[in-house]
Amino acid sequence: MNLITLEFATNLFVQRATNHASKVSAYHAICVLEGLGKISDLNAASEEDDNPLQLERVAFSYNSVKFHMQKVSDIKDLQHKDQEVQIIGKHLEEKLQRVFLKSLLSSDEGNLNKVLRIYSLISEEKKAENCFRQEIVQPFMKDLVTQNNVTKLGLDKVYTRILGFISSSCQEILNMTQRCRRRSDIITGFDFLVNAVWPEFIECLGYVSSVHLYSVGDPQLFHQNYSASMKFLDSFETFCGDQNSVRRLRSLASYKEFNSKWNLDVYFQIRFQEIAGEFEKSLLEAFVNLKDENSAYNLNATQSLCLSLDRCWGEGIFLLPLKHHFWRLTLQLLSRYKHWALTTIELGDTDAKQMALLIKDVQILLPHLKILFEASIQPKIRRSEAVDGQVLATFNDTLVKLEEIPKHAGKCIVKLLMEKCTSHLKWISSIPQRFRKTNRELPSKPSPYVSQVLSPLTEFSQDVKSVLSPGWVENCEQEIIDGVMSQCMTQMSDVLTSIKKMEDSLKILKRARDKPSGQSAMGAISDDDKIRRQLAIDVNCFEELIVKSGLQGNKVKSLKELKALVLSAEKAAGVIGNS
């Protein structure tokens, strides 16, 4: 009994479900037929095919018919109605397109708003965007984005006109469809810039020769086109309004392909060869006089370095995606300059004046580099506090290394001038030969070599007055004079020691023979005394020349010691008293 009851109940439920499905299908079928009839009545009642209000009513009914047709697609008796629905949809689309274009051309904001809402209602936003692309965007783009215009006007002006087209011909429709406009009546579902303007622009750009757009054979043109293109993309994204639209744009394969066509690596290699090559060439003529009289620098190498650094970060060469490459090139240029300077100093192939010019250039260069870093490099390379800290630390380390150049150059100057000055001191050893057994009178004038010893230093000091600071020149003079006088004292001490030994030997010999000392006994001045007097006169003349020439040597310790040496020798020999 229970089994019979269960089976009966199951059959009853199945029958009810079947009846319900039949009723639902009948309901949808009735709605389809009523909707088609309503559309037919609306079309028959209205003489104005392009009346937006009429189109809106038809669209509502059409939308409803489409919905109900999907529910009764399995009913054979209604399948022939599907073709009728498609015809209605096609006619509706044609009428919407006419009203849409008419509203755009006449700037009828009210009708345009209604038409866009109808498109949104029937979920045909793409058709509105395609219509806008074909009828509005395409004629403009085909007329503007051509090989002739890109060559004649330049890519930058072409971009400017496209942006002008967006802000004029597209502005009205963007105001109605973009969320960023903050209007209460925004019509969602449209993205005319991404789906209509951008693809047409890319398609037309594809007919322009890539040689005139992406080729790096002409780096200057490449830079202009790339900079203009990135600026155009930024402006285009700004017109997009909201981030969702921007994300849709950037996700397009055409957008990615457009960006990938710019071969930045090859561009940088060309710029690297240009900048580094010209700088290396300048090092071969590093000390050639500059043709630019307005330059703050004295050496061709320093001037070329600054020009190279300015080019790296200049508007006509620098590109933001290559900032780390140009930063590395900057460090390489500075390192190369430092290596050249120190190698030149070490080899000693230059004169003291050129070393002074190098010192002056580095003194001017260091503040210039700080300004360049703060004004041009740091703002462009900035990413985060950590990166900024590393970049700043690297830059400061480079400056410290460059500061070594003046120190080494100063030592080189001292060495070069010392060699020139002391080369004349060899004549000191020949002074005894001038007086021994020559019966010369007691000397009253300095030796000829004296005027030649300090002349290289005097000439150098005069030449670099306008180059180096007075304090630096004074320190250099004192160091050189100290060195020269030290060597002079060594050689004079050798001469004095030699004649003293000879005198002592003669005294011993004369005592052995038990003879009087001859001239010494009669108070006459000996040849050795004349030598001592000559040395004393030479030393006094050194001091007078130092004072007369304005050299800073009066406080030099070795000069005082030299004066004391010759004065002591004269006193010991009794020359001062005899003279």
C-alpha positions in Angstrom: 0.0 0.0 0.0 2.8 2.4 0.9 4.6 1.7 -2.4 1.5 2.4 -4.4 1.0 5.7 -2.5 4.7 6.7 -3.1 4.6 6.0 -6.8 1.3 7.9 -7.2 2.8 10.9 -5.4 5.9 10.8 -7.6 3.8 10.7 -10.8 1.8 13.6 -9.5 4.8 15.7 -8.8 6.2 15.0 -12.3 2.9 15.9 -13.9 2.8 19.2 -11.9 6.4 20.0 -13.0 5.5 19.3 -16.6 2.4 21.4 -16.4 4.4 24.3 -14.8 7.0 24.1 -17.5 4.3 24.2 -20.1 2.7 27.2 -18.5 6.1 29.0 -18.3 6.8 28.3 -22.0 3.3 29.4 -22.9 3.9 32.6 -20.9 7.2 33.3 -22.7 5.6 32.5 -26.1 2.7 34.9 -25.4 5.2 37.6 -24.3 7.1 37.1 -27.6 4.0 37.4 -29.7 2.7 40.4 -27.7 6.1 42.1 -27.9 6.3 41.6 -31.7 2.8 42.9 -32.0 3.6 45.9 -29.9 6.7 46.7 -32.0 4.7 46.4 -35.1 2.0 48.8 -33.7 4.7 51.3 -32.6 6.3 51.3 -36.0 2.9 51.7 -37.7 1.8 54.5 -35.3 4.9 56.7 -35.7 5.7 58.5 -38.9 9.1 59.7 -37.5 11.5 56.8 -37.7 14.2 58.8 -36.1 12.3 59.9 -33.0 14.4 59.0 -30.0 11.4 58.5 -27.8 9.8 56.1 -30.3 13.1 54.3 -30.7 13.4 53.9 -26.9 9.9 52.3 -26.7 10.8 49.9 -29.5 14.1 49.1 -27.8 12.4 48.2 -24.6 10.0 45.9 -26.4 12.8 44.5 -28.5 14.9 43.8 -25.5 12.0 42.0 -23.8 11.3 39.9 -27.0 14.9 38.9 -27.1 14.8 37.8 -23.5 11.6 35.7 -23.9 12.8 34.2 -27.3 15.8 32.7 -25.4 13.4 30.9 -23.1 11.3 29.3 -26.0 14.1 28.5 -28.4 13.1 24.8 -28.3 9.5 25.5 -29.5 9.4 24.7 -33.2 6.3 26.7 -33.8 8.1 29.9 -32.7 11.5 29.3 -34.4 10.3 31.2 -37.5 9.8 34.3 -35.3 13.6 34.4 -34.6 14.2 35.7 -38.1 11.6 38.4 -37.5 13.3 39.4 -34.3 16.7 39.7 -36.1 15.1 41.9 -38.8 13.6 44.1 -36.1 17.0 44.4 -34.5 18.7 45.3 -37.7 16.2 48.0 -38.5 16.5 49.3 -34.9 20.3 49.4 -35.3 20.0 51.3 -38.5 17.7 53.9 -37.0 19.9 54.2 -33.9 22.9 54.8 -36.0 21.2 57.5 -38.0 20.0 59.3 -34.9 23.4 58.8 -33.2 25.4 60.3 -36.1 22.9 63.1 -36.5 23.0 64.0 -32.8 26.8 64.0 -32.9 27.0 66.2 -36.0 24.4 68.6 -34.7 25.7 68.5 -31.1 22.3 67.6 -29.9 23.2 66.6 -26.4 19.6 65.5 -25.4 19.1 63.1 -28.3 22.7 61.8 -28.0 22.1 61.0 -24.4 18.9 59.1 -25.2 20.5 57.1 -28.1 23.5 56.1 -25.9 21.1 54.9 -23.3 19.2 52.9 -25.8 22.5 51.3 -27.0 23.2 50.5 -23.3 19.7 49.1 -22.8 20.0 46.6 -25.6 23.7 45.8 -24.7 25.0 47.0 -28.0 27.7 49.4 -26.7 30.3 47.9 -29.1 28.1 48.8 -32.1 27.9 52.4 -31.0 31.7 52.5 -30.5 32.2 50.9 -34.0 29.9 53.4 -35.6 31.7 56.2 -33.9 35.0 54.8 -35.1 34.0 54.3 -38.7 32.0 57.5 -39.2 33.8 60.0 -37.0 37.3 58.8 -36.1 38.3 57.0 -39.3 37.9 59.9 -41.7 40.0 62.1 -39.4 42.7 59.6 -38.8 43.1 58.6 -42.4 43.4 62.2 -43.4 45.9 63.0 -40.6 48.0 60.0 -39.9 49.8 59.6 -43.2 53.4 59.1 -44.3 53.4 62.6 -45.8 52.1 64.3 -42.7 54.5 62.5 -40.4 57.4 63.5 -42.6 56.2 67.0 -43.3 54.7 68.1 -40.0 56.6 65.8 -37.6 55.1 63.2 -35.3 54.8 65.7 -32.5 52.4 67.9 -34.4 50.4 64.9 -35.6 49.9 63.8 -32.0 48.9 67.4 -31.0 46.2 67.3 -33.6 44.9 63.9 -32.4 44.6 65.2 -28.9 42.9 68.3 -30.2 40.4 66.0 -32.0 39.7 64.2 -28.8 39.2 67.4 -26.8 36.8 68.8 -29.5 35.0 66.1 -31.5 35.0 63.5 -28.7 34.5 65.7 -25.7 30.7 65.7 -25.7 30.4 61.9 -25.9 33.1 61.4 -23.3 31.3 63.7 -20.9 28.3 61.4 -21.0 30.1 58.1 -20.7 33.1 58.6 -18.4 32.8 58.0 -14.6 35.4 60.7 -13.9 33.0 63.4 -15.0 31.1 63.1 -11.7 27.7 63.5 -13.3 24.6 61.8 -12.0 23.5 60.8 -15.5 26.6 59.0 -16.6 25.9 56.2 -19.1 28.1 53.2 -18.3 29.4 50.5 -20.5 31.2 52.6 -23.1 34.9 53.3 -23.7 35.1 55.3 -26.9 38.8 56.2 -26.5 40.0 52.6 -26.0 37.6 50.9 -28.4 37.2 53.5 -31.1 39.9 56.1 -31.2 43.0 54.1 -30.2 42.5 51.1 -32.6 41.9 53.5 -35.5 45.0 55.5 -34.7 47.1 52.3 -34.5 45.7 51.0 -37.7 46.5 54.2 -39.6 50.0 54.4 -38.0 50.7 51.0 -39.3 50.7 52.4 -42.8 53.5 54.8 -41.9 57.0 53.6 -42.6 58.7 52.3 -39.5 61.9 54.0 -40.7 60.4 57.4 -39.9 59.0 56.3 -36.6 61.0 53.6 -34.7 64.4 53.5 -36.5 67.4 54.4 -34.3 69.5 55.1 -37.4 68.9 58.7 -36.7 69.1 59.0 -32.8 68.0 62.6 -32.8 64.8 61.8 -34.7 64.3 58.6 -32.6 64.5 60.8 -29.4 62.0 63.3 -30.8 59.6 60.6 -31.9 59.9 58.5 -28.7 59.5 61.6 -26.4 56.6 62.8 -28.4 55.0 59.3 -28.3 55.4 58.8 -24.6 54.0 62.3 -24.0 51.1 61.5 -26.3 50.4 58.3 -24.4 50.4 60.1 -21.1 47.9 62.7 -22.5 45.8 60.0 -24.0 45.6 58.1 -20.7 44.6 61.3 -19.0 41.7 61.6 -21.4 40.7 58.1 -20.5 39.5 59.4 -17.2 39.5 56.5 -14.8 42.0 53.8 -14.0 39.8 51.0 -15.3 39.9 52.6 -18.8 43.6 53.0 -18.5 44.1 49.4 -17.5 42.0 48.3 -20.5 44.1 50.4 -22.8 47.4 49.0 -21.4 46.1 45.5 -21.7 45.6 45.8 -25.5 48.0 43.9 -27.6 48.3 46.9 -29.9 49.3 49.1 -27.0 52.0 46.7 -25.9 53.3 46.2 -29.4 53.5 50.0 -29.9 55.7 50.3 -26.8 57.9 47.4 -27.8 58.8 48.8 -31.1 61.0 51.5 -29.5 64.5 49.9 -29.3 65.9 51.8 -26.4 68.9 49.5 -25.9 70.2 50.2 -29.5 69.5 53.9 -29.0 71.6 54.0 -25.8 74.5 52.2 -27.5 74.6 54.8 -30.3 74.5 57.6 -27.7 77.2 55.9 -25.7 79.5 55.6 -28.7 78.9 59.3 -29.5 79.5 60.7 -26.0 82.2 58.4 -24.9 84.0 58.5 -28.3 84.1 62.3 -28.4 85.4 62.4 -24.8 88.1 59.9 -25.5 89.1 61.9 -28.6 89.3 65.0 -26.5 91.8 63.3 -24.1 94.2 63.0 -27.0 94.3 66.8 -27.2 93.7 67.4 -23.5 95.9 70.4 -23.2 95.0 72.2 -26.4 93.9 75.7 -25.9 90.1 76.0 -25.9 88.5 77.8 -28.8 85.5 78.8 -26.5 86.7 81.9 -24.8 83.5 82.0 -22.7 84.3 78.6 -21.1 85.0 78.5 -17.4 87.7 75.8 -18.0 91.2 75.9 -19.3 91.8 72.4 -20.6 90.0 70.7 -23.5 89.7 67.5 -21.5 87.7 69.2 -18.7 85.5 71.1 -21.1 84.7 67.9 -23.0 83.9 66.1 -19.8 81.3 68.7 -18.8 79.8 68.8 -22.2 79.6 65.0 -22.2 77.9 65.0 -18.8 75.4 67.7 -19.8 74.6 65.7 -22.9 73.9 62.6 -20.8 71.2 64.4 -18.9 70.1 67.0 -21.6 66.6 67.1 -23.0 67.7 66.1 -26.5 69.4 62.9 -25.4 68.2 61.7 -22.0 65.3 59.3 -21.8 63.7 58.4 -18.5 63.7 54.5 -19.1 67.4 54.7 -19.6 68.2 56.7 -16.5 70.3 53.9 -14.9 72.3 53.5 -18.1 73.1 57.2 -18.3 73.9 57.2 -14.6 76.4 54.4 -15.1 77.9 56.3 -18.1 78.2 59.4 -15.9 80.3 57.5 -13.4 82.4 56.0 -16.2 83.1 59.4 -17.7 84.2 60.8 -14.3 86.3 57.7 -13.6 87.9 58.0 -17.0 88.8 61.7 -16.4 90.3 60.9 -13.0 92.4 58.0 -14.5 93.6 60.2 -17.4 94.5 63.0 -15.0 96.4 60.8 -12.5 98.2 58.9 -15.3 99.2 62.2 -17.0 100.6 63.4 -13.6 102.4 60.2 -13.0 104.1 60.1 -16.4 105.1 63.8 -16.0 104.8 64.5 -19.7 103.5 68.0 -19.1 104.9 71.3 -17.7 104.1 73.0 -14.4 101.8 75.5 -16.0 99.6 72.8 -17.4 99.4 71.1 -14.1 98.3 74.4 -12.6 95.5 74.6 -15.2 94.5 71.1 -14.3 94.2 72.1 -10.6 92.1 75.1 -11.5 89.8 73.1 -13.7 89.2 70.5 -11.0 88.5 73.3 -8.5 85.8 74.6 -10.8 84.6 71.2 -11.8 83.7 69.9 -8.4 81.0 72.6 -7.6 79.7 72.2 -11.1 79.2 68.5 -10.6 77.3 69.1 -7.3 75.0 71.5 -9.1 74.5 69.1 -12.0 73.7 66.3 -9.6 71.2 68.2 -7.5 69.5 70.0 -10.4 69.5 67.4 -13.2 70.6 63.9 -12.1 68.9 63.4 -8.7 65.4 64.5 -9.8 65.5 62.2 -12.8 66.9 59.2 -11.2 64.9 59.4 -7.9 62.9 56.3 -7.0 63.0 55.7 -3.3 64.9 56.8 -0.2 67.1 53.7 -0.3 68.0 54.2 -4.0 68.6 57.9 -3.4 70.9 57.1 -0.6 73.0 54.7 -2.7 73.2 57.1 -5.6 74.3 60.0 -3.3 76.9 57.8 -1.6 78.3 56.7 -5.0 78.4 60.3 -6.2 80.2 61.5 -3.0 82.7 58.8 -3.3 83.4 59.9 -6.9 83.9 63.5 -5.8 86.4 62.3 -3.1 88.4 60.5 -5.8 88.4 63.6 -8.0 89.6 65.7 -5.1 92.9 63.7 -5.2 93.8 65.2 -8.5 94.9 68.6 -7.2 97.0 67.0 -4.5 98.9 64.9 -7.0 99.1 67.7 -9.5 100.6 70.0 -6.8 103.3 67.4 -6.0 104.0 67.1 -9.7 104.5 70.9 -10.0 106.9 70.9 -7.1 108.8 68.0 -8.7 109.0 69.7 -12.1 110.1 73.0 -10.8 112.5 71.5 -8.4 114.2 69.7 -11.3 114.5 72.8 -13.3 115.7 75.0 -10.4 118.2 72.5 -9.0 119.7 71.7 -12.4 121.7 74.9 -12.1 123.1 74.0 -8.7 125.7 71.8 -10.3 127.8 74.9 -10.8 128.4 75.2 -7.1 130.9 72.3 -7.3 132.9 74.3 -9.9 133.3 77.4 -7.7 136.7 76.1 -6.2 138.2 75.7 -9.7 137.6 79.4 -10.3 139.7 80.5 -7.4 142.4 77.9 -6.9 145.8 79.1 -8.2 144.1 81.8 -10.3 145.1 84.9 -8.2 141.6 86.2 -8.6 140.5 89.1 -6.4 138.2 88.6 -3.5 134.7 88.1 -5.1 132.1 90.9 -4.7 129.4 89.7 -7.2 127.2 86.6 -7.1 128.0 83.6 -9.4 126.1 83.6 -12.8 124.2 80.5 -11.9 122.4 82.3 -9.0 120.1 84.3 -11.2 119.1 81.1 -13.1 118.2 78.9 -10.1 115.0 80.7 -9.1 113.9 81.9 -12.6 111.7 78.9 -13.4 109.8 79.4 -10.1 109.5 83.1 -10.7 108.2 82.6 -14.2 105.7 80.0 -12.9 104.5 82.3 -10.1 103.9 85.1 -12.6 102.1 82.8 -15.1 99.7 81.2 -12.6 98.7 84.4 -10.7 95.4 84.5 -12.6 94.9 80.7 -12.3 95.6 79.6 -8.7 94.8 81.2 -5.4 97.5 83.3 -3.7 97.5 80.9 -0.8 98.1 77.9 -3.0 100.9 79.7 -4.9 102.6 80.8 -1.6 102.6 77.3 -0.3 104.1 76.0 -3.5 106.8 78.7 -3.5 107.8 77.9 0.0 108.0 74.2 -0.6 110.1 74.6 -3.8 112.4 77.2 -2.2 112.8 75.0 0.8 113.8 72.1 -1.4 116.1 74.1 -3.6 117.9 75.7 -0.6 118.2 72.3 1.0 120.0 70.9 -2.1 122.0 74.1 -2.3 123.1 73.7 1.3 124.1 70.1 0.7 126.3 71.0 -2.2 127.8 74.1 -0.5 128.4 72.0 2.6 130.3 69.5 0.5 132.4 72.3 -1.0 133.1 73.8 2.4 133.9 70.4 3.9 136.2 69.7 0.9 138.2 73.0 1.3 138.4 72.5 5.0 139.9 69.1 4.6 142.4 70.5 2.1 143.3 73.3 4.5 143.9 70.8 7.3 146.0 68.7 5.1 148.2 71.6 4.0 148.7 72.7 7.6 149.9 69.3 8.6 152.2 69.2 5.7 153.6 72.6 6.5 154.2 71.8 10.1 156.1 68.7 9.1 158.4 70.9 7.0 158.6 73.5 9.8 157.7 76.4 7.5 155.6 79.4 8.1 152.1 79.4 6.6 153.0 81.8 3.8 150.2 84.1 2.9 148.2 83.2 6.0 151.0 84.2 8.2 151.2 87.6 6.4 147.4 88.0 6.8 146.6 87.5 3.1 143.3 86.0 2.0 143.7 82.5 0.7 141.9 80.9 -2.3 139.8 78.9 0.1 138.7 82.1 1.8 137.7 83.5 -1.6 135.6 80.4 -2.2 133.9 80.9 1.2 133.2 84.5 0.4 131.7 83.6 -3.0 129.4 81.1 -1.4 128.3 83.7 1.1 127.6 86.2 -1.6 125.6 83.7 -3.6 123.5 82.9 -0.5 122.8 86.6 0.2 121.9 87.0 -3.5 119.4 84.1 -3.2 117.7 85.9 -0.4 117.7 89.2 -2.2 116.2 87.6 -5.3 113.5 85.9 -3.3 112.5 89.2 -1.7 112.7 91.1 -5.0 110.7 88.6 -6.9 108.0 88.5 -4.3 108.5 84.8 -3.6 107.4 83.5 -0.3 110.7 82.1 1.0 111.8 84.3 3.8 110.3 81.9 6.3 111.8 78.9 4.8 113.9 77.1 7.4 116.5 75.7 5.0 117.3 79.2 3.8 118.1 80.3 7.3 120.2 77.3 7.9 122.1 77.9 4.6 122.9 81.5 5.7 124.0 80.2 9.0 126.3 77.6 7.3 128.2 80.1 5.1 128.4 82.7 7.8 129.8 80.2 10.2 132.4 79.1 7.6 133.5 82.7 7.0 133.8 83.4 10.7 135.8 80.3 11.3 138.2 81.1 8.6 138.4 84.8 9.6 137.3 86.1 6.3 134.8 88.5 7.8 137.4 90.1 9.9 140.0 90.3 7.1 137.6 91.8 4.6 
